[in-house]
Amino acid sequence: MQKNPLDGADMVWVPEGDFLMGKQHWRYQEVSARKTQHTVFLDGYWIYKNEVTVAQYKKFCQATGRLLPKEPAWGWQDDYPIENIYWDDAAAYAQWAGASLPTEAQWEKAARGTDGRIYPWGNEWDANKTRCSNVESGDVKNPSPIGSFVADVSPYGCVDMAGNAFEWCENWWYDYKNISVKNPVGPATGY
């Protein structure tokens, strides 16, 4: 692990190598045709252990003159993940911090490891409140402080990747069957 000197974020190393990207079985047939599981090779890279916090984003705004986004209903709490930002905001933050947004492939490997597991902890859904924010059951209405879900730890040590706040990736969503199998970056446009 290392610390980013600009924002103090902990970063974890994900080593180079193959991993199983995508999922073998999907709930909806139209998705399964687009996102079949396949082997992808990635060079090693650093990724943030946690989501960017409100405190870190405030520091970025103070340094750059960028405005804070609309305050969420639960207010600005420094140890919560930043909310209500757009992709351009996330990309500007990453550039300021001397980092980069992860590609979809990098995010997925950091979250799931190399063996094709569905969740950071394995293949079985677990609505236990130590694993993730379970929005489907209605028990969580807003994010929690980073690191609150102590059992939501990826094989590389990243936390909160199964649920706390939405996270941005570098690339557009794309059809898995038409990607490079080495360091995929996604298409120039998409959705």
Buried (B, 14 or more C-beta within 10 A) or exposed (E): EEEBEBBEBBBBEBEEEEBBBBBEEBEEEEEBEBBBBEEBBBEEBBBBBBBBBBBBBBBBBEEEEBEBBEEBEEEBBEEBBBBEBEEEBBBBBBEBBEBBBBBBBBBBBBBBBBEBBBBBBEEEBBEEBEBBBBEEEEEBEBBBBBBBBEBBBBBBBBBBBBBBBEBBBBBBEBEBEEBEEEBBBBBEEEE
